[in-house]
Amino acid sequence: MNNKNIADQLIRGSANIDQMEREIHQIITMILGVIHYRRTLPVNMNKTFNFESCQWNFQGQIEKMYKMAIEIDCKVKSGPEQCASVRGYYYSTNLRQPMLNSEVVQVMHESLPALVKCMFDEYPGLEKSLEHITKAADKF
């Protein structure tokens, strides 16, 4: 493989990792936002979801409108960063996007469909609340 191909792959790979990282944050904030605004409060978010490649842990509580403090931890079970822990903090006043290790982003991203399904199962009405967004996905 020549140097131009390697450089092109690095550029495309880096852009893809950046996009996956944005999508992880987007899904998490969307789900937390809907739970925050559509549920009877307070909502206890002490949940663990185990998947083959990683484990997602949600710790915290949504106490009332505009008051939410959730810590999210995703432990990747295998790969170059075995048992790597990626921790992000989500607050209603400051939804800070955590810095993710580029070596674990792809594993986390691949687990998003299973995580969303578990959240739908855990919080009745969440899927219905997001239905208008899933319908919009097929418009273009």
DOKOL-499253 format. One record per residue: residue number from 1; residue in one letter; x, z, y of N, C-alpha, C in turn. Coordinates in Angstrom, 3 decimals. Atoms other than C-alpha are relative to their C-alpha. Last residue first. Example, Ala and Ser with C-alpha at 12.3 -4.5 7.8 and 13.67 -1.06 7.14 Angstrom:
2
<2; 's'; <-0.820; -0.060; -1.190>; <13.670; 7.140; -1.060>; <-0.770; 0.730; 1.090>>
<1; 'a'; <0.890; 0.000; -1.190>; <12.300; 7.800; -4.500>; <0.900; 0.000; 1.200>>
REM end
This chain:
140
<140; 'f'; <-0.979; 1.014; -0.398>; <-34.472; 2.590; 12.024>; <0.892; -0.362; -1.145>>
<139; 'k'; <0.504; 0.879; -1.059>; <-37.731; 4.500; 11.409>; <0.991; -1.085; 0.386>>
<138; 'd'; <0.234; 1.348; 0.525>; <-36.840; 6.003; 8.029>; <-0.431; -1.004; 1.060>>
<137; 'a'; <-1.234; 0.537; 0.584>; <-35.246; 9.204; 9.343>; <-0.156; -1.446; -0.456>>
<136; 'a'; <-0.694; 0.797; -1.010>; <-38.290; 9.855; 11.556>; <1.271; -0.646; -0.537>>
<135; 'k'; <0.737; 1.265; -0.153>; <-40.254; 11.000; 8.515>; <0.699; -0.915; 0.998>>
<134; 't'; <-0.308; 0.831; 1.173>; <-37.569; 13.609; 7.743>; <-0.742; -1.331; 0.068>>
<133; 'i'; <-1.370; 0.483; -0.134>; <-37.856; 14.898; 11.323>; <0.363; -0.880; -1.189>>
<132; 'h'; <-0.021; 1.049; -1.031>; <-41.648; 15.134; 11.255>; <1.405; -0.567; 0.189>>
<131; 'e'; <0.523; 1.263; 0.535>; <-41.428; 17.032; 7.944>; <0.056; -1.132; 1.029>>
<130; 'l'; <-1.015; 1.030; -0.222>; <-39.219; 19.781; 9.388>; <-0.455; -1.391; -0.443>>
<129; 's'; <-0.412; -0.037; -1.405>; <-42.008; 22.347; 9.815>; <1.017; -1.083; 0.338>>
<128; 'k'; <1.089; 0.583; -0.789>; <-43.468; 21.332; 6.450>; <0.382; -0.062; 1.479>>
<127; 'e'; <0.018; 1.444; 0.293>; <-40.127; 22.032; 4.746>; <-1.066; -0.698; 0.833>>
<126; 'l'; <-1.159; 0.615; -0.652>; <-39.847; 25.418; 6.460>; <-0.004; -1.518; -0.196>>
<125; 'g'; <0.378; 0.574; -1.285>; <-43.394; 26.429; 5.489>; <1.151; -0.680; 0.719>>
<124; 'p'; <1.181; 0.869; 0.053>; <-42.289; 28.715; 2.701>; <-0.393; -0.467; 1.404>>
<123; 'y'; <0.820; -0.181; -1.193>; <-38.809; 30.135; 3.337>; <-1.173; -0.982; -0.017>>
<122; 'e'; <-0.090; -1.391; -0.474>; <-36.823; 30.661; 0.132>; <-0.958; 0.283; 1.161>>
<121; 'd'; <0.604; -0.883; 0.998>; <-37.842; 27.402; -1.566>; <-0.089; 1.442; 0.504>>
<120; 'f'; <1.422; 0.345; 0.059>; <-37.118; 25.341; 1.563>; <-0.727; 0.913; -0.985>>
<119; 'm'; <0.603; -0.576; -1.207>; <-33.821; 27.217; 1.974>; <-1.497; -0.320; 0.054>>
<118; 'c'; <0.101; -1.458; 0.187>; <-32.916; 26.424; -1.627>; <-0.647; 0.671; 1.209>>
<117; 'k'; <1.067; -0.252; 0.972>; <-33.719; 22.737; -1.078>; <-0.188; 1.500; -0.229>>
<116; 'v'; <1.279; 0.240; -0.674>; <-31.590; 22.675; 2.089>; <-1.161; 0.268; -0.956>>
<115; 'l'; <0.228; -1.117; -0.911>; <-28.661; 24.259; 0.231>; <-1.347; -0.149; 0.705>>
<114; 'a'; <0.409; -1.146; 0.823>; <-28.946; 21.724; -2.607>; <-0.281; 1.212; 0.881>>
<113; 'p'; <1.334; 0.241; 0.561>; <-28.896; 18.813; -0.126>; <-0.509; 1.177; -0.846>>
<112; 'l'; <1.108; -0.127; -0.953>; <-26.008; 20.436; 1.823>; <-1.375; -0.305; -0.598>>
<111; 's'; <0.945; -1.032; 0.433>; <-23.654; 20.917; -1.169>; <-1.218; 0.106; 0.921>>
<110; 'e'; <0.674; 0.438; 1.228>; <-21.848; 17.592; -0.618>; <-1.021; 1.017; -0.496>>
<109; 'h'; <0.959; 1.048; -0.353>; <-21.083; 18.640; 2.961>; <-0.780; -0.455; -1.228>>
<108; 'm'; <1.125; -0.631; -0.695>; <-19.430; 21.875; 1.835>; <-1.092; -1.022; 0.301>>
<107; 'v'; <0.700; -0.806; 1.013>; <-17.248; 20.017; -0.662>; <-1.228; 0.657; 0.623>>
<106; 'q'; <0.710; 0.923; 0.884>; <-16.332; 17.397; 1.979>; <-0.788; 0.760; -1.070>>
<105; 'v'; <1.181; 0.554; -0.655>; <-15.486; 20.044; 4.579>; <-0.807; -0.881; -0.955>>
<104; 'v'; <1.212; -0.507; 0.647>; <-13.111; 21.931; 2.252>; <-1.288; -0.597; 0.579>>
<103; 'e'; <-0.090; 0.135; 1.456>; <-9.786; 20.178; 2.945>; <-1.267; 0.482; -0.708>>
<102; 's'; <0.333; 1.377; 0.400>; <-10.628; 19.638; 6.632>; <0.041; -0.185; -1.515>>
<101; 'n'; <-1.195; 0.566; 0.594>; <-10.687; 23.412; 7.157>; <-0.351; -1.383; -0.537>>
<100; 'l'; <-0.029; 0.116; 1.449>; <-13.728; 24.137; 9.290>; <1.308; -0.641; -0.444>>
<99; 'm'; <-1.041; 0.959; 0.346>; <-13.715; 25.421; 12.860>; <0.101; -0.015; -1.527>>
<98; 'p'; <-1.258; -0.503; 0.543>; <-17.011; 27.196; 13.356>; <0.989; -1.134; -0.243>>
<97; 'q'; <-0.347; 0.779; 1.184>; <-19.619; 25.718; 15.678>; <1.330; 0.505; -0.527>>
<96; 'r'; <-1.379; 0.495; 0.021>; <-20.698; 28.448; 18.018>; <0.262; -0.745; -1.294>>
<95; 'l'; <-0.182; 0.560; 1.341>; <-24.435; 28.853; 18.470>; <1.371; -0.667; -0.036>>
<94; 'n'; <-1.251; 0.760; 0.072>; <-24.269; 31.051; 21.560>; <0.208; -0.491; -1.426>>
<93; 't'; <-0.475; 0.295; -1.340>; <-27.408; 32.803; 22.788>; <1.253; -0.876; -0.006>>
<92; 's'; <1.004; 0.757; -0.743>; <-29.222; 32.636; 19.468>; <0.484; -0.369; 1.391>>
<91; 'y'; <0.776; -0.902; -0.831>; <-26.087; 33.676; 17.630>; <-0.959; -0.831; 0.831>>
<90; 'y'; <1.062; 0.679; -0.722>; <-24.485; 31.815; 14.747>; <-0.824; 1.045; 0.750>>
<89; 'y'; <0.921; -0.964; -0.582>; <-21.149; 32.976; 13.405>; <-1.016; -0.744; 0.852>>
<88; 'g'; <0.508; 0.396; -1.302>; <-19.132; 30.847; 11.055>; <-1.002; 1.020; 0.484>>
<87; 'r'; <0.969; -0.905; -0.590>; <-16.908; 31.763; 8.136>; <-0.411; -0.523; 1.376>>
<86; 'v'; <0.227; 0.564; -1.322>; <-15.094; 29.406; 5.838>; <-1.128; 0.805; 0.618>>
<85; 's'; <1.170; -0.553; -0.650>; <-13.650; 31.136; 2.820>; <-0.095; -0.584; 1.397>>
<84; 'a'; <-0.108; -0.028; -1.459>; <-11.278; 29.323; 0.554>; <-1.301; 0.518; 0.575>>
<83; 'c'; <0.616; -1.211; -0.537>; <-11.720; 30.307; -3.076>; <0.193; 0.114; 1.508>>
<82; 'q'; <0.808; -0.739; 0.960>; <-9.367; 27.503; -4.098>; <-0.438; 1.334; 0.596>>
<81; 'e'; <0.190; -1.291; -0.648>; <-8.109; 25.652; -1.030>; <-0.889; 0.860; -0.892>>
<80; 'p'; <-1.272; -0.405; -0.585>; <-6.679; 22.623; -2.850>; <-0.075; 1.369; 0.682>>
<79; 'g'; <-0.645; 0.978; -0.849>; <-9.755; 22.368; -5.038>; <1.262; 0.562; 0.626>>
<78; 's'; <-1.125; 0.702; 0.628>; <-12.087; 24.929; -6.481>; <0.614; -0.964; 0.997>>
<77; 'k'; <-0.461; -0.571; 1.269>; <-14.713; 27.549; -5.656>; <1.203; -0.698; -0.620>>
<76; 'v'; <-0.205; 1.170; 0.856>; <-15.336; 26.858; -1.969>; <0.699; 0.490; -1.258>>
<75; 'k'; <-1.206; -0.104; 0.822>; <-16.652; 29.998; -0.311>; <0.050; -1.213; -0.931>>
<74; 'c'; <0.057; 0.947; 1.107>; <-19.123; 29.408; 2.504>; <1.323; 0.071; -0.742>>
<73; 'd'; <-1.279; 0.089; 0.697>; <-19.757; 32.315; 4.858>; <-0.185; -0.988; -1.136>>
<72; 'i'; <0.079; 0.900; 1.147>; <-22.521; 32.411; 7.417>; <1.400; -0.172; -0.563>>
<71; 'e'; <-1.350; 0.368; 0.428>; <-22.938; 35.298; 9.838>; <-0.150; -0.842; -1.259>>
<70; 'i'; <-0.156; 0.397; 1.396>; <-26.302; 35.470; 11.570>; <1.465; -0.358; -0.240>>
<69; 'a'; <-1.433; -0.118; 0.287>; <-27.142; 37.253; 14.819>; <0.179; -0.237; -1.493>>
<68; 'm'; <-0.380; 0.352; 1.357>; <-30.506; 36.326; 16.294>; <1.510; 0.174; -0.117>>
<67; 'k'; <-0.957; -1.002; 0.459>; <-32.307; 37.534; 19.394>; <0.286; -0.240; -1.477>>
<66; 'y'; <-1.266; 0.050; -0.705>; <-34.001; 34.754; 21.365>; <0.970; 1.111; -0.385>>
<65; 'm'; <-0.321; 1.247; -0.700>; <-37.419; 35.597; 19.983>; <1.285; 0.158; 0.796>>
<64; 'k'; <1.107; 0.420; -0.846>; <-37.218; 38.694; 17.862>; <0.414; -1.284; 0.690>>
<63; 'e'; <0.813; -1.157; -0.366>; <-35.069; 40.290; 15.184>; <-1.213; -0.353; 0.830>>
<62; 'i'; <0.640; 0.572; -1.179>; <-33.475; 37.401; 13.305>; <-1.026; 1.040; 0.409>>
<61; 'q'; <1.432; -0.134; -0.210>; <-31.224; 39.272; 10.945>; <-0.418; -0.736; 1.263>>
<60; 'g'; <0.434; -0.314; -1.354>; <-27.811; 39.062; 9.425>; <-1.502; 0.054; 0.086>>
<59; 'q'; <0.148; -1.434; -0.261>; <-25.888; 37.771; 6.444>; <-0.440; 0.194; 1.441>>
<58; 'f'; <0.592; -0.196; -1.316>; <-26.084; 34.259; 4.980>; <-0.227; 1.490; 0.173>>
<57; 'n'; <0.527; -1.341; -0.254>; <-23.761; 33.556; 2.056>; <-0.498; 0.055; 1.440>>
<56; 'w'; <0.379; -0.244; -1.390>; <-23.114; 30.037; 0.717>; <-0.584; 1.401; 0.105>>
<55; 'q'; <0.998; -1.061; -0.145>; <-21.247; 29.666; -2.581>; <-0.235; 0.225; 1.489>>
<54; 'c'; <-0.178; -0.999; -1.052>; <-19.316; 26.557; -3.498>; <-1.138; 1.011; 0.002>>
<53; 's'; <-1.235; 0.156; -0.771>; <-18.690; 23.778; -6.012>; <0.247; 1.081; 1.049>>
<52; 'e'; <-1.163; 0.260; 0.847>; <-21.203; 24.509; -8.746>; <1.302; 0.007; 0.797>>
<51; 'f'; <-0.007; 1.363; 0.500>; <-23.727; 26.065; -6.401>; <1.277; -0.204; -0.801>>
<50; 'n'; <-1.143; 0.428; 0.819>; <-24.555; 29.656; -5.602>; <-0.195; -1.422; -0.495>>
<49; 'f'; <0.373; 1.184; 0.769>; <-26.920; 30.577; -2.751>; <1.256; -0.506; -0.712>>
<48; 't'; <-1.140; 0.686; 0.601>; <-26.618; 34.064; -1.302>; <-0.526; -1.141; -0.845>>
<47; 'k'; <0.240; 0.921; 1.119>; <-29.150; 35.560; 1.093>; <1.313; -0.593; -0.480>>
<46; 'n'; <-1.035; -0.376; 0.962>; <-29.171; 38.451; 3.563>; <-0.249; -0.766; -1.296>>
<45; 'm'; <-0.712; 1.184; 0.505>; <-31.190; 36.656; 6.243>; <1.128; 0.370; -0.957>>
<44; 'n'; <-1.264; -0.421; 0.595>; <-33.777; 39.341; 6.991>; <0.656; -1.231; -0.611>>
<43; 'v'; <-0.320; 0.703; 1.233>; <-36.481; 37.929; 9.246>; <1.377; 0.470; -0.457>>
<42; 'p'; <-1.370; 0.400; 0.290>; <-37.980; 40.141; 11.943>; <0.136; -0.721; -1.342>>
<41; 'l'; <-1.274; -0.698; -0.115>; <-40.099; 38.304; 12.911>; <-0.207; 1.494; -0.210>>
<40; 't'; <0.305; -1.319; -0.514>; <-43.028; 36.280; 11.679>; <1.301; 0.789; -0.018>>
<39; 'r'; <0.251; -1.106; 0.924>; <-41.557; 32.863; 11.137>; <-0.457; 1.241; 0.742>>
<38; 'r'; <1.231; 0.182; 0.770>; <-41.789; 29.594; 13.088>; <-0.380; 1.183; -0.884>>
<37; 'y'; <1.187; 0.246; -0.809>; <-39.308; 30.008; 15.943>; <-1.301; -0.061; -0.779>>
<36; 'h'; <0.057; -0.855; -1.177>; <-36.318; 31.622; 14.214>; <-1.330; -0.147; 0.737>>
<35; 'i'; <0.336; -1.341; 0.513>; <-36.894; 29.915; 10.869>; <-0.212; 0.947; 1.173>>
<34; 'v'; <1.390; 0.059; 0.448>; <-36.985; 26.582; 12.728>; <-0.434; 1.358; -0.553>>
<33; 'g'; <0.897; 0.135; -1.145>; <-33.802; 27.385; 14.631>; <-1.463; -0.010; -0.403>>
<32; 'l'; <0.098; -1.315; -0.647>; <-31.981; 28.648; 11.552>; <-0.958; -0.046; 1.188>>
<31; 'i'; <0.727; -0.913; 0.892>; <-32.797; 25.423; 9.696>; <-0.164; 1.367; 0.655>>
<30; 'm'; <1.383; 0.461; 0.085>; <-31.760; 23.176; 12.592>; <-0.836; 0.965; -0.841>>
<29; 't'; <0.691; -0.401; -1.230>; <-28.605; 25.214; 13.292>; <-1.466; -0.439; -0.009>>
<28; 'i'; <0.088; -1.459; -0.091>; <-27.461; 24.960; 9.675>; <-0.787; 0.414; 1.239>>
<27; 'i'; <0.966; -0.487; 0.998>; <-28.292; 21.255; 9.348>; <-0.186; 1.505; 0.128>>
<26; 'q'; <1.333; 0.441; -0.394>; <-26.512; 20.349; 12.613>; <-1.068; 0.515; -0.964>>
<25; 'h'; <0.456; -0.841; -1.113>; <-23.420; 22.430; 11.783>; <-1.438; -0.353; 0.397>>
<24; 'i'; <0.126; -1.354; 0.540>; <-22.991; 20.707; 8.423>; <-0.568; 0.916; 1.084>>
<23; 'e'; <1.242; -0.042; 0.779>; <-23.697; 17.316; 10.047>; <-0.234; 1.372; -0.629>>
<22; 'r'; <1.138; -0.020; -0.934>; <-21.021; 17.858; 12.704>; <-1.320; 0.121; -0.750>>
<21; 'e'; <-0.025; -1.310; -0.649>; <-18.469; 18.752; 9.997>; <-1.163; 0.130; 0.987>>
<20; 'm'; <0.519; -0.966; 0.972>; <-19.434; 15.681; 7.968>; <-0.079; 1.397; 0.619>>
<19; 'q'; <1.445; 0.213; 0.109>; <-18.939; 13.490; 11.066>; <-0.621; 0.991; -0.981>>
<18; 'd'; <0.621; -0.469; -1.245>; <-15.494; 14.981; 11.770>; <-1.516; -0.138; -0.060>>
<17; 'i'; <-0.028; -1.466; 0.065>; <-14.532; 14.486; 8.108>; <-0.643; 0.592; 1.251>>
<16; 'n'; <1.028; -0.421; 0.962>; <-15.646; 10.840; 8.315>; <-0.069; 1.520; -0.118>>
<15; 'a'; <1.312; 0.189; -0.640>; <-13.628; 10.269; 11.503>; <-1.123; 0.447; -0.930>>
<14; 's'; <0.132; -1.028; -1.028>; <-10.527; 11.773; 9.857>; <-1.364; -0.095; 0.693>>
<13; 'g'; <0.199; -1.282; 0.672>; <-10.993; 9.592; 6.784>; <-0.202; 1.130; 0.988>>
<12; 'r'; <1.371; -0.030; 0.534>; <-11.441; 6.454; 8.891>; <-0.308; 1.335; -0.672>>
<11; 'i'; <0.937; 0.051; -1.129>; <-8.276; 7.136; 10.919>; <-1.438; 0.086; -0.496>>
<10; 'l'; <-0.065; -1.284; -0.701>; <-6.240; 8.207; 7.904>; <-0.992; 0.057; 1.154>>
<9; 'q'; <0.683; -0.999; 0.835>; <-7.414; 5.177; 5.929>; <-0.002; 1.369; 0.668>>
<8; 'd'; <1.443; 0.257; -0.075>; <-6.440; 2.836; 8.772>; <-0.787; 1.026; -0.815>>
<7; 'a'; <0.444; -0.423; -1.331>; <-2.983; 4.438; 9.010>; <-1.503; -0.201; 0.153>>
<6; 'i'; <-0.043; -1.464; -0.009>; <-2.489; 4.102; 5.250>; <-0.508; 0.520; 1.342>>
<5; 'n'; <1.116; -0.487; 0.810>; <-3.610; 0.466; 5.343>; <-0.057; 1.523; -0.007>>
<4; 'k'; <1.224; 0.247; -0.767>; <-1.241; -0.278; 8.240>; <-1.208; 0.506; -0.773>>
<3; 'n'; <0.199; -1.060; -0.995>; <1.649; 1.410; 6.395>; <-1.273; -0.179; 0.819>>
<2; 'n'; <-0.839; 0.064; -1.192>; <1.378; -0.893; 3.398>; <-0.393; 1.075; 1.015>>
<1; 'm'; <0.848; 0.000; -1.175>; <0.000; 0.000; 0.000>; <0.898; 0.000; 1.244>>
REM end
